[in-house]
Amino acid sequence: MTKNFELLQRLAKNEFFNIPDEPAPSPNKTRTAIPFKTPPPDTEISQLVQRLFTQAGKGNGPKVVSFSGIACDDGSSWICARAGEALAVQLDTSVCVVDANLWSPQLHVHLNADNQIGLAEALSNDGPIQHFVTPVWNGNLWLISSGSVKPDLYTPVERYRERFAELRDSFGHILISAPALSRETEATFIGQLADGVVLIVEANESRRETVRRAKEHLESANVRLLGGVLDQRTFPIPEFLYRKL
């Protein structure tokens, strides 16, 4: 996975939709999980975190952010993991990254952690949310992986709300690796639990109309769009253009 990606400050900007209509990706294509790397984080990851959390000023930025792609084969979990690391470095606060993509979990791979207990167990068992959290490094970065039990399709909505309310009370910031919007119901609900969504778009693969429909769907569900990431970009962009982002 290329590390080059571009933060788009607002999905409503026209630049977001200047993605060429490319053929849909092959269903046989798979992504190899990339092991999590220790700090310092990428410059672009740091810029992403600054724009999301710190530039708004103390207390004004979002506390809970969901990262969601268009299709299941996207880089949302990788970006969520790296953003969690960068946020833990930049801010003197506790950060918890949560793998809510119970059907295709990857966050624990990017963080070099096990997946024996996590969100699935937290939803189906009692006990404080801290019982299902794993420390990652540096004392202020934590992980709730997807868990090892099979996801329960009939988990009450209220149970999700209770657990995420506990997370809000327990950590300074929560970053969620959410299902792709191809799983429309789950991705939308997780977005509603968060303060907003960062949409991950695959350069040269995500079709323009597909992205537009995803944006309109989230807006109709009253999910706040915080921005977008153009992932897998391989073409160079002049520096002066970056300064305008």
Secondary structure as GFF3:
##gff-version 3
##sequence-region A 1 245
A	DSSP	beta_strand	6	8	.	.	.	ID=ss1
A	DSSP	three_ten_helix	14	17	.	.	.	ID=ss2
A	DSSP	alpha_helix	43	49	.	.	.	ID=ss3
A	DSSP	pi_helix	50	54	.	.	.	ID=ss4
A	DSSP	beta_strand	64	69	.	.	.	ID=ss5
A	DSSP	alpha_helix	76	90	.	.	.	ID=ss6
A	DSSP	beta_strand	95	99	.	.	.	ID=ss7
A	DSSP	alpha_helix	107	110	.	.	.	ID=ss8
A	DSSP	alpha_helix	119	124	.	.	.	ID=ss9
A	DSSP	three_ten_helix	129	132	.	.	.	ID=ss10
A	DSSP	beta_strand	134	137	.	.	.	ID=ss11
A	DSSP	beta_strand	141	144	.	.	.	ID=ss12
A	DSSP	alpha_helix	157	170	.	.	.	ID=ss13
A	DSSP	beta_strand	173	177	.	.	.	ID=ss14
A	DSSP	alpha_helix	184	193	.	.	.	ID=ss15
A	DSSP	beta_strand	196	202	.	.	.	ID=ss16
A	DSSP	alpha_helix	208	220	.	.	.	ID=ss17
A	DSSP	beta_strand	225	231	.	.	.	ID=ss18
A	DSSP	alpha_helix	239	242	.	.	.	ID=ss19
###
